[in-house]
Amino acid sequence: RTQEMHCMNPRTGKYIRSPVIKDLDAEDVRAMTVTSNNDIYILTRLSFPDDGQRSLLVYNHVGNVWEHQFSVYKIDRDDFPEQVPEYLVEVDGLLYHLVVIHLGEV
């Protein structure tokens, strides 16, 4: 049995299959998105390399592997609740990392 992640392009109705990342549990995924040009990104709470920050991974369709794209600054969670929603959003070809903090919860 193989573990794969399936992402669908709603415009074409086609699926993109990618392998699940070894040693990455569902709770390690902070956000993920598929862009308009079918790039798949995952923001993890794990560090690759171990630099204490979050890692943004991109799926390499040709190599059928996940690659470390770059590290993302880790928000100091001492000031905010643990379950602060995070999103990856593509707008006009640019990828944005959004963190939603409700002021009433601070």
Secondary structure, 3 states (H helix, E strand, C coil): CCCEEEEEECCCCEEEEEECCCCCCHHHEEEEEECCCCCEEEEECCCCCCCCCEEEEEEECCCCEEEEEEEECCCCHHHCCCCCCEEEEEECCEEEEEECCCHHHC
